[in-house]
Amino acid sequence: MDTAPRGDWWRVYKDEVLNNLEARVDVANPDLAPATAIYDQARAMVAEAQAGIYPELSLGGHVLANRQSARRPLRSPNQPNQYMDNAVDTQAAYEFDIWDRVANAVKAGKAAAAASEADLATLKLSLHAELASDYFTLRGFDAEAALYANTVQAYRQALTLTQNRFAGKIASGMDVSRAAAQLADAEAQATDITARRALAAHAIAILVGVPPADLPIPPETLNTKVPVMNAGVPATLLQRRPDIAAAERSVAAANAEIGVVRAAFYPNISLNLIFGVQDTGFNMFSLPDSFWSVGPGVTLPLFEGGLRTAEENAAAAVYRRTVAAYRGTVLNAFRDVEDQLALLHWLANERAQEDEAVRQARKTLTISMALYKDGATNFLDVVTAQTAELQAERAALDIRTRQIQASVGLIRALGGGWHEAAEPKGAGPH
């Protein structure tokens, strides 16, 4: 299942700006190039291991002018001082893979390449999820900026009201200073939100591989709905996670490497063939100038000082380590899914509670402002109500943003390819 297409899972949020940004990640993100190169290297190593299955064939030759010493030991009196040695030969060698050394090397290489491919998929999934999370963070700042724009306007009206009442001798200067302080604080908070939004926009630009100045993202209202997840996520969907696939294939590679090491304990049997022609001149292509050699070769390690045993123990230790890492990856995957499900559940309850707090805070502010206009209360009650209402509004927006980000986290935890609950029962992943 981990090799199934995950699809453009971010389209579940129905946001064209997000869709366009996500489409640029695989093409331009700078972090993907090294991971892609690692995967290409792993594939090349598979091809290198597969080359051991076939015979090795080489062509060689030499043209040599020689002069031998007149005092060479055991030299025959009739040997010339100078002579030519010209030869062309073909050599072939084939190793009989009786103990599956080459076969296990190929298996290990293929598993390592598959693990590298899964690592690349993990990185892509993480980058897409990070982009989506950063994007919704930015849209959360847009919503807060809109809230503060309305708040600043309301606080200016409140300041004007207190100034008019002060001019009419029906309010104190303290009311004016309180209103002015409330307005200045709201303006400062709005400026801080603008700065934090800029940082979120810069992070998005880097993820899509462009300088921050080249990626303007106009503000928009945060109107994204939180996708509804089917109750009871099947555990098989965790098989889509590429990090689990990478860990599983690392185990397979480590297991195959044990077979490679164990084959070194047994004889290496090969067949070698040499055929060529040799002459002191250049008329070499005649039958008397030919030579050949053919026969099997056997090598058997007799004493290595414990080298082979140490290599086997090391390979077994690597295997045990990868098995432990695989188990840890699976457990962390289950925890990741459960964490995001729990977060979505409790944030939904918190949002309902905070929405009620917003309604009550607005009601309190309306009543306190009406009483202040009628002279039935002081402006301190208005300031208190304004502060409570603004805090409740900000908390509600923060919860809404966190809900959307938690849904992104859940999709990432499930390996991507998530259908909404509204789809027919039994619909498979993308």
C-alpha positions as CSV (number, residue, x, y, z in Angstrom):
1,M,0.0,0.0,0.0
2,D,2.9,2.4,0.6
3,T,3.6,2.5,-3.1
4,A,0.0,3.5,-4.0
5,P,-0.4,7.1,-5.3
6,R,-1.2,9.5,-2.4
7,G,-2.7,12.1,-4.6
8,D,-2.9,15.8,-4.0
9,W,-4.4,15.4,-0.5
10,W,-4.2,19.1,0.1
11,R,-7.1,19.7,-2.3
12,V,-9.4,18.5,0.4
13,Y,-9.2,22.1,1.8
14,K,-10.5,23.6,-1.5
15,D,-8.1,26.5,-1.5
16,E,-6.6,27.3,-4.9
17,V,-3.8,29.4,-3.5
18,L,-2.7,26.4,-1.4
19,N,-3.1,24.1,-4.4
20,N,-0.8,26.3,-6.6
21,L,1.8,26.5,-3.8
22,E,1.8,22.8,-3.2
23,A,2.3,22.1,-6.9
24,R,5.7,23.9,-6.7
25,V,7.2,21.9,-3.9
26,D,8.2,18.8,-5.8
27,V,9.7,21.0,-8.6
28,A,11.6,23.7,-6.7
29,N,12.2,22.8,-3.1
30,P,15.9,22.9,-2.4
31,D,15.8,20.1,0.2
32,L,14.6,17.5,-2.3
33,A,17.7,17.6,-4.5
34,P,20.1,15.9,-2.0
35,A,17.4,13.2,-1.2
36,T,16.9,12.6,-4.9
37,A,20.6,12.2,-5.4
38,I,20.8,9.7,-2.5
39,Y,18.0,7.7,-4.2
40,D,19.8,7.8,-7.5
41,Q,23.0,6.6,-5.8
42,A,21.1,3.6,-4.3
43,R,19.7,2.6,-7.7
44,A,23.2,2.8,-9.2
45,M,24.4,0.5,-6.4
46,V,21.7,-2.0,-7.3
47,A,23.0,-2.1,-10.8
48,E,26.5,-2.6,-9.5
49,A,25.4,-5.6,-7.5
50,Q,23.4,-7.0,-10.4
51,A,26.5,-6.9,-12.6
52,G,27.9,-9.8,-10.5
53,I,25.3,-12.2,-11.9
54,Y,26.9,-12.1,-15.4
55,P,30.3,-13.2,-16.6
56,E,33.0,-10.6,-16.7
57,L,34.6,-10.2,-20.2
58,S,37.6,-8.1,-21.0
59,L,39.9,-7.4,-23.9
60,G,43.6,-6.6,-23.5
61,G,46.8,-6.3,-25.4
62,H,50.2,-4.9,-25.4
63,V,53.1,-4.0,-27.7
64,L,56.4,-4.2,-26.0
65,A,60.0,-3.7,-27.0
66,N,62.3,-5.5,-24.6
67,R,66.0,-5.7,-24.0
68,Q,67.3,-8.3,-21.5
69,S,70.6,-8.2,-19.6
70,A,73.5,-10.1,-21.0
71,R,74.2,-11.3,-17.5
72,R,70.7,-12.5,-16.8
73,P,70.9,-15.7,-14.7
74,L,70.2,-18.9,-16.6
75,R,70.1,-17.1,-19.9
76,S,70.5,-19.3,-22.9
77,P,73.4,-18.3,-25.2
78,N,71.2,-18.2,-28.3
79,Q,68.6,-15.7,-26.9
80,P,68.6,-12.3,-28.5
81,N,69.4,-9.1,-26.5
82,Q,66.4,-7.3,-27.9
83,Y,63.0,-8.6,-29.0
84,M,59.4,-7.6,-29.4
85,D,56.5,-9.0,-27.4
86,N,53.1,-8.2,-29.0
87,A,49.9,-9.8,-27.8
88,V,46.1,-9.5,-27.9
89,D,44.0,-11.5,-25.5
90,T,40.4,-11.9,-24.3
91,Q,39.7,-12.9,-20.7
92,A,36.5,-14.2,-19.3
93,A,35.6,-15.0,-15.7
94,Y,32.4,-16.2,-14.1
95,E,31.7,-16.7,-10.4
96,F,29.3,-19.6,-9.6
97,D,26.9,-18.1,-7.0
98,I,26.5,-21.3,-5.1
99,W,26.2,-19.7,-1.7
100,D,24.0,-16.8,-2.9
101,R,26.5,-14.1,-2.2
102,V,25.7,-12.2,-5.3
103,A,21.9,-12.9,-5.0
104,N,21.9,-11.6,-1.5
105,A,23.9,-8.5,-2.5
106,V,21.3,-7.8,-5.1
107,K,18.5,-8.2,-2.6
108,A,20.3,-5.9,-0.1
109,G,20.8,-3.3,-2.8
110,K,17.2,-3.4,-4.0
111,A,15.9,-3.2,-0.4
112,A,18.3,-0.3,0.3
113,A,17.1,1.5,-2.8
114,A,13.5,1.0,-1.9
115,A,14.2,2.3,1.6
116,S,15.9,5.4,0.0
117,E,12.9,5.9,-2.2
118,A,10.6,5.7,0.8
119,D,12.9,8.2,2.6
120,L,12.4,10.5,-0.4
121,A,8.6,10.1,-0.2
122,T,8.8,10.8,3.6
123,L,10.6,14.1,2.9
124,K,8.0,15.0,0.2
125,L,5.1,14.3,2.5
126,S,6.7,16.3,5.3
127,L,7.4,19.3,3.0
128,H,3.9,19.3,1.7
129,A,2.4,19.0,5.2
130,E,4.8,21.8,6.5
131,L,3.7,24.0,3.6
132,A,0.0,23.4,4.4
133,S,0.6,24.1,8.1
134,D,2.5,27.3,7.4
135,Y,-0.1,28.4,4.9
136,F,-2.9,28.0,7.5
137,T,-0.7,29.8,10.0
138,L,-0.5,32.7,7.6
139,R,-4.3,32.7,7.0
140,G,-4.7,32.6,10.8
141,F,-2.7,35.8,10.9
142,D,-4.9,37.3,8.2
143,A,-7.9,36.6,10.3
144,E,-6.3,38.1,13.3
145,A,-5.3,41.2,11.3
146,A,-8.9,41.6,10.1
147,L,-10.0,41.3,13.8
148,Y,-7.6,43.9,14.9
149,A,-8.6,46.2,12.0
150,N,-12.2,46.1,13.2
151,T,-11.0,46.4,16.8
152,V,-8.9,49.5,16.1
153,Q,-11.8,51.1,14.4
154,A,-14.1,50.4,17.4
155,Y,-11.5,51.6,19.8
156,R,-11.1,54.8,17.9
157,Q,-14.9,55.4,18.1
158,A,-14.7,54.7,21.8
159,L,-11.9,57.2,22.2
160,T,-13.9,59.8,20.3
161,L,-16.8,59.1,22.5
162,T,-14.8,59.7,25.7
163,Q,-13.2,62.8,24.3
164,N,-16.6,64.2,23.5
165,R,-17.9,63.3,26.9
166,F,-14.8,64.9,28.5
167,A,-15.4,68.0,26.5
168,G,-18.9,68.1,27.8
169,K,-17.7,67.7,31.4
170,I,-19.5,64.4,31.8
171,A,-16.3,62.2,31.7
172,S,-13.0,62.4,33.4
173,G,-9.6,62.6,31.8
174,M,-8.9,59.1,33.0
175,D,-11.5,57.8,30.7
176,V,-9.8,59.5,27.8
177,S,-6.4,58.1,28.7
178,R,-7.8,54.6,29.2
179,A,-9.4,54.7,25.8
180,A,-6.2,56.1,24.2
181,A,-4.1,53.4,25.9
182,Q,-6.5,50.7,24.7
183,L,-6.3,52.0,21.1
184,A,-2.5,52.2,21.2
185,D,-2.2,48.7,22.5
186,A,-4.5,47.3,19.8
187,E,-2.5,49.1,17.1
188,A,0.8,47.6,18.5
189,Q,-0.8,44.1,18.5
190,A,-1.8,44.7,14.9
191,T,1.7,45.6,13.9
192,D,3.1,42.5,15.7
193,I,0.7,40.3,13.7
194,T,1.8,41.9,10.4
195,A,5.5,41.1,11.3
196,R,4.6,37.5,12.2
197,R,2.7,37.1,9.0
198,A,5.7,38.2,7.1
199,L,7.8,35.5,8.7
200,A,5.2,32.9,7.8
201,A,5.2,34.1,4.2
202,H,9.0,33.9,4.1
203,A,8.8,30.3,5.3
204,I,6.4,29.4,2.5
205,A,8.6,31.1,-0.1
206,I,11.6,29.0,0.9
207,L,9.5,25.8,0.8
208,V,8.6,26.5,-2.8
209,G,12.2,27.5,-3.7
210,V,11.9,31.2,-4.4
211,P,13.3,34.3,-2.6
212,P,10.7,35.7,-0.1
213,A,10.5,39.0,-2.0
214,D,9.4,37.1,-5.2
215,L,6.3,35.4,-3.6
216,P,3.6,37.9,-2.6
217,I,0.6,36.2,-0.9
218,P,-2.4,38.6,-0.7
219,P,-4.4,38.5,2.5
220,E,-7.6,36.4,2.5
221,T,-10.2,35.6,5.0
222,L,-9.8,32.3,6.8
223,N,-12.8,30.4,5.7
224,T,-11.4,26.9,5.3
225,K,-13.5,24.1,6.8
226,V,-12.0,21.3,8.9
227,P,-12.4,18.1,7.0
228,V,-14.4,15.5,8.8
229,M,-12.6,12.2,9.5
230,N,-14.3,8.8,9.5
231,A,-14.5,7.3,13.0
232,G,-12.1,4.4,13.4
233,V,-9.1,4.8,11.2
234,P,-8.0,1.4,9.9
235,A,-4.6,0.3,11.0
236,T,-3.8,-0.8,7.5
237,L,-3.8,2.8,6.4
238,L,-0.6,3.2,8.4
239,Q,1.1,1.0,5.8
240,R,0.9,4.1,3.5
241,R,3.4,5.9,5.7
242,P,6.7,6.0,3.8
243,D,8.8,6.1,7.0
244,I,7.4,2.7,8.0
245,A,8.1,1.4,4.5
246,A,11.7,2.7,4.7
247,A,12.2,1.0,8.1
248,E,10.8,-2.3,6.9
249,R,13.0,-2.3,3.8
250,S,16.0,-1.4,5.9
251,V,15.3,-4.6,7.8
252,A,15.2,-6.6,4.6
253,A,18.5,-5.0,3.4
254,A,20.2,-5.8,6.7
255,N,18.9,-9.4,6.6
256,A,20.3,-9.9,3.1
257,E,23.7,-8.4,4.1
258,I,23.9,-11.3,6.7
259,G,23.7,-13.7,3.7
260,V,26.4,-11.9,1.9
261,V,28.8,-12.1,4.9
262,R,28.0,-15.8,5.6
263,A,28.8,-16.7,2.0
264,A,32.4,-15.7,2.7
265,F,32.8,-18.7,4.9
266,Y,32.5,-21.1,2.0
267,P,34.6,-21.8,-1.1
268,N,34.5,-19.3,-4.0
269,I,34.3,-21.2,-7.2
270,S,34.8,-19.5,-10.6
271,L,35.5,-20.4,-14.2
272,N,38.3,-18.5,-15.9
273,L,39.1,-18.4,-19.6
274,I,42.0,-16.6,-21.5
275,F,42.4,-16.8,-25.2
276,G,44.7,-14.7,-27.4
277,V,47.6,-14.4,-29.8
278,Q,51.2,-13.5,-29.2
279,D,54.1,-12.8,-31.5
280,T,57.5,-11.0,-31.7
281,G,56.2,-9.2,-34.7
282,F,52.8,-8.0,-36.0
283,N,51.8,-11.1,-37.9
284,M,49.8,-12.4,-34.9
285,F,46.6,-13.7,-36.4
286,S,47.8,-17.2,-37.3
287,L,47.2,-20.5,-35.5
288,P,50.7,-21.0,-34.2
289,D,50.6,-17.6,-32.5
290,S,47.5,-18.5,-30.5
291,F,47.4,-19.4,-26.8
292,W,44.6,-20.2,-24.4
293,S,44.0,-21.2,-20.8
294,V,40.7,-22.5,-19.3
295,G,39.8,-24.0,-16.0
296,P,38.0,-23.5,-12.7
297,G,39.4,-21.6,-9.7
298,V,38.6,-22.3,-6.1
299,T,39.5,-20.2,-3.0
300,L,38.7,-21.2,0.5
301,P,39.5,-19.1,3.6
302,L,41.4,-21.2,6.1
303,F,42.6,-18.7,8.7
304,E,41.4,-15.1,8.9
305,G,42.0,-14.4,12.6
306,G,38.3,-14.2,13.3
307,L,37.6,-11.7,10.5
308,R,34.7,-13.5,9.0
309,T,33.1,-14.1,12.4
310,A,33.4,-10.5,13.3
311,E,31.9,-9.4,10.1
312,E,28.9,-11.8,10.6
313,N,28.4,-10.5,14.2
314,A,28.5,-6.9,12.9
315,A,25.9,-7.7,10.2
316,A,23.7,-9.4,12.8
317,A,24.0,-6.4,15.1
318,V,22.9,-4.1,12.3
319,Y,20.0,-6.4,11.6
320,R,18.9,-6.3,15.3
321,R,19.2,-2.5,15.3
322,T,17.1,-2.1,12.2
323,V,14.4,-4.4,13.6
324,A,14.3,-2.3,16.8
325,A,14.1,0.9,14.7
326,Y,11.2,-0.6,12.7
327,R,9.2,-1.5,15.8
328,G,9.8,2.0,17.2
329,T,8.7,3.6,13.9
330,V,5.5,1.6,13.9
331,L,4.7,2.5,17.5
332,N,5.4,6.2,16.9
333,A,3.2,6.1,13.9
334,F,0.3,4.8,15.9
335,R,0.9,7.4,18.6
336,D,1.1,10.1,15.9
337,V,-2.3,9.2,14.5
338,E,-3.9,8.9,18.0
339,D,-2.4,12.3,19.0
340,Q,-3.9,14.1,16.0
341,L,-7.2,12.4,16.5
342,A,-7.3,13.3,20.1
343,L,-6.2,16.9,19.3
344,L,-9.0,17.2,16.7
345,H,-11.6,15.9,19.2
346,W,-10.7,18.2,22.1
347,L,-10.2,21.2,19.9
348,A,-13.7,20.7,18.5
349,N,-15.0,20.8,22.1
350,E,-12.8,23.8,23.0
351,R,-14.0,25.7,19.9
352,A,-17.6,25.3,20.9
353,Q,-16.8,26.5,24.4
354,E,-14.8,29.5,23.1
355,D,-17.5,30.4,20.6
356,E,-19.9,30.7,23.6
357,A,-17.3,32.8,25.4
358,V,-17.2,35.1,22.4
359,R,-20.9,35.5,22.3
360,Q,-21.1,36.4,26.0
361,A,-18.1,38.8,25.7
362,R,-19.8,40.6,22.9
363,K,-23.0,40.8,24.9
364,T,-21.1,42.2,27.9
365,L,-19.4,44.8,25.7
366,T,-22.6,45.9,24.2
367,I,-24.3,46.3,27.6
368,S,-21.3,48.1,29.1
369,M,-21.0,50.5,26.2
370,A,-24.7,51.3,26.4
371,L,-24.5,51.9,30.1
372,Y,-21.5,54.2,29.7
373,K,-23.3,56.3,27.1
374,D,-26.1,56.7,29.5
375,G,-23.7,57.6,32.3
376,A,-24.7,54.6,34.3
377,T,-21.1,53.2,34.6
378,N,-17.5,54.3,34.2
379,F,-15.2,53.6,31.3
380,L,-13.2,51.1,33.3
381,D,-16.1,48.6,32.8
382,V,-16.0,49.3,29.1
383,V,-12.2,48.7,28.9
384,T,-12.6,45.5,30.8
385,A,-15.3,44.3,28.5
386,Q,-13.3,45.3,25.4
387,T,-10.3,43.4,26.6
388,A,-12.3,40.3,27.4
389,E,-14.1,40.4,24.0
390,L,-10.8,40.8,22.1
391,Q,-9.1,38.0,24.0
392,A,-12.1,35.7,23.4
393,E,-12.1,36.5,19.7
394,R,-8.3,35.9,19.4
395,A,-8.6,32.6,21.3
396,A,-11.4,31.5,19.0
397,L,-9.4,32.3,15.9
398,D,-6.3,30.5,17.3
399,I,-8.4,27.4,18.0
400,R,-9.8,27.5,14.5
401,T,-6.3,27.6,13.0
402,R,-5.1,24.9,15.3
403,Q,-8.0,22.7,14.2
404,I,-7.0,23.0,10.5
405,Q,-3.4,22.4,11.3
406,A,-4.3,19.3,13.4
407,S,-6.2,17.9,10.3
408,V,-3.0,18.5,8.3
409,G,-1.1,16.6,11.0
410,L,-3.5,13.7,10.8
411,I,-3.3,13.5,7.1
412,R,0.5,13.4,7.4
413,A,0.3,10.8,10.1
414,L,-1.7,8.6,7.8
415,G,0.8,8.9,5.0
416,G,-1.3,11.2,2.8
417,G,-4.2,10.2,0.5
418,W,-7.1,10.9,2.9
419,H,-10.8,10.8,1.9
420,E,-13.4,12.8,3.8
421,A,-16.1,11.1,5.7
422,A,-18.8,12.1,3.2
423,E,-17.5,9.7,0.7
424,P,-19.1,6.2,0.3
425,K,-18.2,3.6,2.8
426,G,-15.3,1.5,1.6
427,A,-13.7,4.1,-0.6
428,G,-10.0,3.4,-0.7
429,P,-7.2,5.9,-0.3
430,H,-6.0,8.1,-3.1
